[in-house]
């Protein structure tokens, strides 16, 4: 059964609308036709379902900083969350990110993941 609410939009005392009728009525955040709560869709009560970028870590997201999520191509740094809700690579994570690191954790590697010349 779909949640219902009265609308005062008519002059005859209101019409009974229900969530899921395909029309975004007053009090509904969304109506996308699915209303199954899957990622990026409406829940059955016409409130927004969880999605990457909403600022709430949910489902299989590693992180979600909302508007502070950083574009995947440029995300770097410990504690940084990417636009696809994964943790960004950082110096010291054990993996060389060729776009901005020379090394990562080897003996000749500096704290900023650049190669030092041993004398």
Residue frames as a rotation matrix with the C-alpha (Angstrom) as fourth column:
UNK 1
0.581 0.814 0.000 0.00
0.814 -0.581 0.000 0.00
0.000 0.000 -1.000 0.00
UNK 2
-0.294 -0.679 0.673 1.34
0.669 -0.649 -0.363 3.43
0.683 0.343 0.645 -0.97
UNK 3
-0.558 0.076 -0.827 1.44
0.671 -0.546 -0.503 6.29
-0.489 -0.835 0.253 1.55
UNK 4
0.028 0.636 0.772 -1.21
0.850 -0.422 0.317 8.91
0.526 0.647 -0.552 0.85
UNK 5
-0.700 -0.135 -0.701 -1.70
0.543 -0.739 -0.400 12.54
-0.464 -0.660 0.590 1.69
UNK 6
0.452 0.886 0.101 -4.35
0.804 -0.355 -0.478 15.19
-0.388 0.297 -0.873 1.11
UNK 7
-0.699 -0.601 0.388 -3.61
0.711 -0.643 0.286 18.01
0.077 0.475 0.876 -1.25
UNK 8
0.006 0.700 -0.714 -5.22
0.540 -0.603 -0.586 21.41
-0.841 -0.383 -0.382 -0.72
UNK 9
-0.889 -0.445 -0.109 -4.61
0.137 -0.483 0.865 22.36
-0.438 0.754 0.491 -4.34
UNK 10
-0.566 0.750 0.342 -8.27
0.575 0.062 0.816 21.98
0.591 0.658 -0.466 -5.32
UNK 11
-0.728 0.360 0.583 -10.98
-0.511 -0.852 -0.112 24.36
0.457 -0.379 0.805 -4.25
UNK 12
0.269 0.929 -0.255 -13.28
-0.499 0.361 0.788 21.52
0.824 -0.085 0.561 -3.20
UNK 13
0.746 0.052 0.664 -11.47
-0.660 0.185 0.728 20.61
-0.085 -0.981 0.172 0.01
UNK 14
-0.195 -0.959 0.205 -8.64
-0.859 0.268 0.436 18.57
-0.473 -0.091 -0.877 -1.44
UNK 15
0.626 0.240 -0.742 -7.96
-0.620 0.731 -0.286 15.47
0.474 0.639 0.606 -3.46
UNK 16
0.676 -0.409 0.613 -6.42
-0.280 0.627 0.727 12.28
-0.681 -0.663 0.309 -2.17
UNK 17
0.514 -0.616 -0.597 -3.02
-0.719 0.070 -0.691 11.72
0.467 0.785 -0.407 -3.81
UNK 18
0.917 -0.272 0.292 -0.73
0.013 0.752 0.659 8.79
-0.399 -0.601 0.693 -3.22
UNK 19
0.038 -0.979 -0.199 3.01
-0.738 -0.162 0.655 8.39
-0.674 0.122 -0.728 -3.49
UNK 20
-0.663 -0.375 0.648 3.83
0.113 0.805 0.582 6.54
-0.740 0.459 -0.492 -6.66
UNK 21
0.410 0.895 0.176 1.12
0.394 0.000 -0.919 8.04
-0.822 0.447 -0.353 -8.81
UNK 22
0.017 -0.513 0.858 3.77
0.999 0.045 0.007 9.35
-0.043 0.857 0.513 -11.21
UNK 23
0.412 0.159 0.897 3.18
0.290 -0.956 0.036 12.99
0.864 0.245 -0.440 -10.24
UNK 24
-0.633 -0.661 -0.403 5.37
0.641 -0.155 -0.752 14.90
0.434 -0.735 0.521 -7.78
UNK 25
0.450 0.872 0.190 2.79
0.476 -0.415 0.775 16.20
0.755 -0.259 -0.602 -5.35
UNK 26
0.257 -0.280 0.925 3.29
-0.650 -0.758 -0.049 18.61
0.715 -0.589 -0.377 -2.44
UNK 27
0.559 -0.102 0.823 5.31
-0.767 0.312 0.560 16.97
-0.314 -0.944 0.096 0.33
UNK 28
0.874 -0.284 0.393 7.10
0.369 0.915 -0.161 14.53
-0.314 0.286 0.905 -2.00
UNK 29
0.175 -0.901 -0.397 10.85
-0.307 -0.434 0.847 14.85
-0.935 -0.026 -0.353 -2.59
UNK 30
-0.722 -0.474 -0.504 10.73
-0.637 0.172 0.751 12.74
-0.270 0.864 -0.426 -5.74
UNK 31
0.473 0.731 0.492 8.71
-0.284 0.655 -0.700 10.48
-0.834 0.191 0.517 -8.02
UNK 32
-0.395 -0.692 -0.604 10.71
-0.826 -0.019 0.563 8.42
-0.401 0.721 -0.565 -10.47
UNK 33
0.295 0.630 -0.718 8.37
-0.870 0.488 0.070 5.54
0.394 0.604 0.692 -11.10
UNK 34
-0.307 -0.477 -0.824 10.52
-0.099 0.877 -0.471 2.94
0.947 -0.063 -0.316 -9.35
UNK 35
0.253 0.391 0.885 9.89
-0.837 -0.369 0.403 3.83
0.485 -0.843 0.234 -5.71
UNK 36
0.777 -0.007 -0.629 11.94
0.157 0.970 0.183 0.83
0.609 -0.241 0.755 -4.59
UNK 37
0.912 -0.402 0.078 14.66
-0.236 -0.359 0.903 2.65
-0.335 -0.842 -0.422 -2.63
UNK 38
0.522 -0.777 0.352 17.48
0.843 0.532 -0.078 1.48
-0.127 0.338 0.933 -4.91
UNK 39
-0.315 -0.798 -0.514 20.49
0.677 -0.569 0.467 3.76
-0.665 -0.201 0.720 -5.32
UNK 40
-0.973 -0.171 -0.155 19.41
0.049 -0.810 0.584 7.11
-0.225 0.561 0.796 -6.74
UNK 41
-0.502 0.860 0.090 15.68
0.299 0.075 0.951 6.41
0.811 0.505 -0.294 -6.77
UNK 42
-0.171 0.567 0.806 12.77
-0.801 -0.556 0.222 7.24
0.574 -0.607 0.549 -4.53
UNK 43
-0.992 0.030 0.121 11.80
-0.061 0.732 -0.678 5.25
-0.109 -0.680 -0.725 -1.49
UNK 44
-0.547 0.837 0.029 8.25
0.734 0.463 0.497 3.97
0.402 0.293 -0.867 -1.24
UNK 45
0.192 0.610 -0.769 7.32
0.847 -0.499 -0.185 7.08
-0.496 -0.616 -0.612 0.79
UNK 46
0.675 0.031 0.738 8.57
0.617 -0.572 -0.541 9.40
0.405 0.820 -0.405 -2.02
UNK 47
0.781 -0.609 -0.141 11.62
-0.369 -0.631 0.682 10.53
-0.504 -0.480 -0.718 -0.08
UNK 48
0.463 -0.666 -0.585 15.03
-0.783 0.002 -0.622 10.34
0.415 0.746 -0.521 -1.74
UNK 49
0.952 -0.256 -0.171 16.92
0.294 0.920 0.259 7.06
0.091 -0.297 0.951 -1.47
UNK 50
0.458 -0.868 -0.191 20.58
-0.025 -0.227 0.974 7.03
-0.888 -0.442 -0.126 -0.45
UNK 51
0.904 -0.256 0.344 23.05
0.384 0.128 -0.914 7.88
0.190 0.958 0.214 -3.20
UNK 52
-0.041 -0.985 -0.166 26.73
0.988 -0.065 0.140 8.68
-0.149 -0.159 0.976 -3.59
UNK 53
-0.681 -0.289 0.673 27.11
0.427 -0.903 0.045 12.38
0.595 0.318 0.738 -2.89
UNK 54
0.373 0.900 0.226 24.29
0.231 -0.326 0.917 12.77
0.899 -0.290 -0.329 -0.37
UNK 55
-0.137 -0.546 0.827 26.78
-0.675 -0.560 -0.481 13.13
0.725 -0.624 -0.292 2.50
UNK 56
0.406 0.311 0.859 25.72
-0.847 0.480 0.226 9.91
-0.343 -0.820 0.459 4.24
UNK 57
-0.681 -0.673 -0.288 27.91
-0.727 0.667 0.162 6.78
0.083 0.320 -0.944 4.06
UNK 58
0.219 0.830 0.512 25.58
-0.723 0.491 -0.486 3.96
-0.655 -0.264 0.708 3.10
UNK 59
0.961 0.266 -0.075 25.34
-0.255 0.746 -0.615 0.61
-0.107 0.611 0.785 1.33
UNK 60
0.598 -0.781 0.180 28.68
0.777 0.620 0.109 -0.27
-0.197 0.075 0.978 -0.27
UNK 61
0.726 -0.384 0.570 30.18
-0.061 -0.863 -0.502 3.25
0.685 0.330 -0.650 -0.13
UNK 62
-0.009 -0.815 -0.580 33.63
0.859 0.290 -0.422 3.50
0.512 -0.502 0.697 1.46
UNK 63
-0.686 -0.162 -0.710 32.94
0.527 -0.782 -0.331 7.16
-0.502 -0.602 0.622 2.25
UNK 64
0.029 0.658 0.753 30.57
0.884 -0.369 0.288 10.00
0.467 0.657 -0.592 1.33
UNK 65
-0.594 -0.337 -0.730 31.47
0.665 -0.717 -0.210 13.62
-0.453 -0.610 0.650 2.02
UNK 66
0.443 0.884 -0.146 28.63
0.596 -0.412 -0.689 15.03
-0.670 0.219 -0.709 -0.06
UNK 67
0.997 0.005 0.078 29.60
0.060 -0.699 -0.712 18.21
0.051 0.715 -0.697 -1.90
UNK 68
0.446 -0.892 0.074 33.18
-0.769 -0.340 0.542 17.79
-0.459 -0.298 -0.837 -0.62
UNK 69
0.532 -0.261 0.805 33.70
0.398 0.917 0.034 14.59
-0.747 0.302 0.592 -2.65
UNK 70
-0.047 -0.685 -0.727 36.60
-0.557 -0.586 0.588 15.16
-0.829 0.433 -0.354 -5.08
UNK 71
0.674 0.266 -0.689 36.57
-0.739 0.242 -0.629 14.25
-0.001 0.933 0.360 -8.79
UNK 72
0.899 -0.247 0.362 38.04
0.151 0.950 0.272 10.77
-0.411 -0.190 0.892 -9.25
UNK 73
0.665 -0.651 0.366 40.73
0.541 0.081 -0.837 11.89
0.515 0.755 0.406 -11.70
UNK 74
0.026 -0.679 0.733 42.21
-0.179 -0.725 -0.665 14.44
0.983 -0.114 -0.141 -9.29
UNK 75
0.853 0.375 0.362 41.45
-0.410 0.052 0.911 12.90
0.323 -0.925 0.199 -5.88
UNK 76
0.061 -0.867 -0.495 44.52
0.335 0.485 -0.808 12.32
0.940 -0.116 0.320 -3.75
UNK 77
-0.487 -0.360 0.796 45.17
-0.579 -0.548 -0.603 12.36
0.654 -0.755 0.058 -0.03
UNK 78
-0.817 0.154 -0.556 44.46
0.458 0.758 -0.464 10.43
0.350 -0.634 -0.690 3.12
UNK 79
-0.556 0.695 -0.456 40.87
0.450 -0.210 -0.868 10.97
-0.699 -0.688 -0.196 4.21
UNK 80
-0.629 0.321 -0.708 39.76
-0.672 -0.683 0.287 12.28
-0.391 0.656 0.645 0.82
UNK 81
-0.130 0.688 0.714 36.55
0.274 0.717 -0.641 10.83
-0.953 0.113 -0.282 -0.63
UNK 82
-0.962 -0.263 0.067 36.12
0.113 -0.165 0.980 10.56
-0.247 0.950 0.189 -4.41
UNK 83
-0.502 0.791 -0.350 33.08
-0.852 -0.522 0.044 11.40
-0.148 0.320 0.936 -6.51
UNK 84
-0.023 0.488 -0.872 32.31
-0.451 0.774 0.445 7.66
0.892 0.403 0.202 -6.74
UNK 85
0.639 0.342 0.689 32.41
-0.737 0.014 0.676 7.32
0.221 -0.940 0.261 -2.92
UNK 86
0.694 -0.585 -0.420 35.71
0.585 0.798 -0.145 5.44
0.420 -0.145 0.896 -2.74
UNK 87
0.709 -0.535 -0.460 38.70
0.175 -0.499 0.849 6.51
-0.684 -0.682 -0.260 -0.65
UNK 88
0.880 -0.422 -0.218 41.29
-0.412 -0.451 -0.791 8.41
0.236 0.786 -0.571 -2.66
UNK 89
0.511 -0.801 -0.313 44.82
0.721 0.597 -0.351 7.05
0.468 -0.047 0.882 -3.02
UNK 90
0.928 -0.271 0.257 47.45
-0.360 -0.833 0.420 8.71
0.100 -0.483 -0.870 -0.85
UNK 91
0.046 -0.987 -0.151 51.18
-0.550 0.101 -0.829 8.66
0.834 0.122 -0.538 -0.26
UNK 92
-0.673 -0.364 0.644 51.82
-0.739 0.352 -0.574 5.71
-0.018 -0.862 -0.506 2.01
UNK 93
0.362 0.894 0.263 48.96
-0.843 0.435 -0.318 3.48
-0.399 -0.106 0.911 0.87
UNK 94
-0.103 -0.530 0.842 51.45
-0.139 0.846 0.515 1.01
-0.985 -0.064 -0.161 -0.65
UNK 95
0.327 0.244 0.913 50.46
0.838 0.372 -0.400 1.61
-0.437 0.895 -0.083 -4.29
UNK 96
-0.705 -0.624 -0.336 52.31
0.348 -0.717 0.603 3.90
-0.618 0.309 0.723 -6.68
UNK 97
0.566 0.824 0.032 49.97
0.537 -0.339 -0.772 6.38
-0.626 0.454 -0.634 -8.35
UNK 98
-0.183 -0.806 0.563 52.01
0.958 -0.020 0.285 7.29
-0.218 0.591 0.776 -11.43
UNK 99
0.418 0.407 0.812 50.21
0.640 -0.766 0.054 10.59
0.644 0.497 -0.581 -11.94
UNK 100
0.650 -0.111 0.752 51.65
-0.402 -0.890 0.216 12.06
0.645 -0.442 -0.623 -8.75
UNK 101
0.721 -0.447 0.530 54.05
-0.443 0.291 0.848 9.57
-0.533 -0.846 0.012 -7.09
UNK 102
0.077 -0.783 -0.618 57.49
-0.901 0.210 -0.379 8.21
0.426 0.586 -0.689 -7.97
UNK 103
-0.675 -0.326 -0.662 57.34
0.017 0.890 -0.456 5.53
0.737 -0.319 -0.595 -5.28
UNK 104
0.273 0.785 0.556 55.29
-0.716 -0.220 0.663 4.42
0.643 -0.579 0.502 -2.31
UNK 105
0.864 0.149 0.482 56.89
-0.491 0.465 0.737 2.79
-0.114 -0.873 0.474 0.70
UNK 106
0.715 -0.670 -0.198 60.19
0.468 0.670 -0.576 1.57
0.519 0.319 0.793 -0.74
UNK 107
0.319 -0.669 -0.672 63.53
0.892 -0.026 0.451 2.20
-0.319 -0.743 0.588 0.99
UNK 108
-0.736 -0.665 0.124 64.51
0.661 -0.668 0.340 5.05
-0.143 0.333 0.932 -1.33
UNK 109
-0.073 0.827 0.557 61.08
0.649 -0.385 0.656 6.72
0.758 0.410 -0.508 -1.09
UNK 110
-0.934 -0.230 0.273 60.58
-0.007 -0.752 -0.659 10.00
0.357 -0.617 0.701 0.77
UNK 111
-0.674 0.705 -0.221 57.58
0.400 0.097 -0.911 10.88
-0.621 -0.702 -0.347 2.94
UNK 112
-0.060 0.659 -0.750 56.13
-0.555 -0.646 -0.524 12.74
-0.830 0.385 0.404 -0.03
UNK 113
0.508 0.267 0.819 56.46
0.274 0.851 -0.448 9.65
-0.817 0.452 0.359 -2.29
UNK 114
0.828 -0.419 -0.373 59.31
-0.527 -0.353 -0.773 10.98
0.193 0.837 -0.513 -4.40
UNK 115
0.757 -0.605 -0.247 62.50
0.579 0.796 -0.176 9.01
0.303 -0.010 0.953 -4.98
UNK 116
0.819 -0.574 -0.010 65.48
-0.474 -0.685 0.553 10.18
-0.324 -0.448 -0.833 -2.99
UNK 117
0.546 -0.738 -0.397 69.05
-0.200 0.345 -0.917 9.63
0.813 0.580 0.041 -4.11
UNK 118
0.968 -0.246 -0.053 70.98
0.137 0.336 0.932 7.65
-0.212 -0.909 0.359 -1.49
UNK 119
0.526 -0.850 -0.001 74.62
-0.639 -0.395 -0.660 8.68
0.560 0.348 -0.751 -1.10
